[in-house]
Structures are given as structure tokens and as C-alpha cells.
Amino acid sequence: MKTRITDLFDIRYPIIQGGMHYVGYAELASAVSSAGGLGIITGLTQPTPEDLAREIARCREMTDKPFGVNLTFLPAFTAPPYPEYIRAIIEGGVKIVETAGRNPEQYMGQLKAAGIKVIHKCTSVRHALKAEKIGCDAVSVDGFECGGHPGEDDIPNMILLPRAAEELSVPFVASGGMADARSLVAALALGADGMNMGTRFIATKEAPVHENVKKALVEASELETRLIMRPLRNTERVLNNAAVERILEIERQKGGGVGIDDIRPLVAGTQNRKVLQEGEMDAGAWSCGMVAGLIHDIPTVKELIDRIVSEAQAIIRKRLEGMLAA
């Protein structure tokens, strides 16, 4: 498949694995890249820039295909040393960076001087246009369905993607609700140049997460995600569990007076790690998209990507062309 995204990133298929905390390790990123997509290492999952440098080197040993690194600029309890992480990316020879969260403008000079292509995750057209203006090479447009942080506008992809297509000049991919061939074909039809999958890639054999997490995704329906931290305007979509119910109860009780310290023990990275890596499913909140309702198996990454591409071709050539012939 050939789109502006495959040309930009020199990949075979327009399928990107989004950066995910405690998921985006070399095992998954290399598997996605080797299967023809674009794998992404999650930079801040690595405790230090030196650890990131080692993870990049490890991924390079596992695949000879292009892969990227995610850097998320979000309000944090302790600000990471972003310039040092970027230096590790540059020295590791990585040429693609996925940025997310706050505006990455202050780091664009450092990234572009190193010949790095930047794709920025956005949840609104106005933010996507800003990303284009500051020099991002591509944009990942995240609809309200997405796991993690969907922004505060609550616009689903059936509206957001065609609006982005109307306004943007740079290539963009659809993120949020992406799981299969139907997702890819729909994203292309709505004007995107590919798709970004997060939650779906967690339920693959190579994903370095506990089997309890993968089974939970297979068993979940589209009705089982919740939105937390809305009163803090840092909304996050997560899979419901006991910790999430407790967070929502605290938010109801405190109303507009709720602060991050009230829920910190339930949303901290240590609790997230207990879920994803140790399989303690009620230990804390963890990001998950509504797309869980479309996850029915745990294939290898290659099986998943091959299936998506072959079925997408069948949808386009048989079902859609057949409708025109009729």
C-alpha cells in the first residue's frame, strides 16, 4: 500500500504503533517495523536517557527497518530531562520521533537539525494546524474514542478526520478506534494517509505486557472504558476496574475541588506498571481505547498486520468496487 505516510517514513504499510507507557519497548516496536509498519519505542518509559540509548540499540539489533521514538510532553510530577532524551535519540540514529501532549516547538530546532521527521499527536484541528505551522512533518489525529488522553473537545473521528483533511497540508494518520482492515479503509476514505493503533497492538503476542492484560482486552466490550481526570482538564480514557471506580468516586465527592494529589496513588506510573507488567488488574488506572470491543484474539504482530492489509485490499477491490458496478 502506498500513501504519503509510507513515502514519508519509508515503510511498506501505512500502519503506525503509537507510543504507550510500559508497552512501547523494543520487542513490540521491532515486530511492528519488521512486519511493514512503523514501530515506536516509548521514550519516557525508559528511566533515564542512558536507558533509552540502550533500548534504541537493542531495537536496532532486532530489526533493520525504520522505527521511531515517542516523546510525550505532559504535566508531570517531575519534569524529565527532555534535551538529554533527544540527544539519546539523535546519537542512536533514530530519524522519526512521535511527539505528544504539549507543543513541542521548543525542541523542534534540535530535532530538525538532526534530520529527524516529527509526527505530532493532536486531538483537534486547531492543534494539528499549529503542529503543521511549527514544522511537524505529519500529524496523528486522535479522535475522542482513543485510549489515553483524548483532549477536551470530545470530537469523534467520523467528524475529526474529514475536518483535518479539509485543513491540513501535511500527511496525517487516524488514531482512536483503529483495530482492523475496516478501520484502515475508513480512515483512508475520510482523508487520512494511514492509521495509528495503540490498544490493538497491546493484544499481540510480542507486546511485553502481562497475559492478564491481553485477556482483559479480548474479554472487554466497547462499553467498558471510563474517562478520568476530567475535572483536572487532563482527561484520560482507561479500562474500568476497581481503581478507576475509586478515582471516579473521589472526583464525584470533591467536585471542582479535586486535585491531582487526591488521586495520585491510583494514577501514578508505579500502579500502571503493576497492571501492565505484573498483571494486577485492579492496581491502578491504565489507558485503553473503546476499540477494545473490536479485539477478539491475540495474534502475532505480523499476523495482525498481514490480516489488516489483505482484508483492506479485499474491502476496496471487492466490496466497494462491487457497489460501484451494481
ABEGO torsion letter per residue (X at the ends): XBBAAAAAAGBABBBBBBBBBGABBAAAAAAAAAAGBBBBBBAAABABAAAAAAAAAAAAAABABBBBBBBBBBBBABBBBAAAAAAAAAAAGBABBBBBEBBAAAAAAAAAAAGBBBBBBBABAAAAAAAAAAGBABBBBBBAABBEBAEAAGBBAAAAAAAAAAABABBBBBBEGBABAAAAAAAAAAGBAEBBBAAAAABBAABBBBAAAAAAAAABBAAABBBBGAAAGABBBBBBBAAAAAAAAAAAAAEAABBAAAAAAAABAAAAAAAAAAGBAAABBBBBBAAAAABABBBBAAAAAAAAAAAAAAAAAAAAAAAAAX
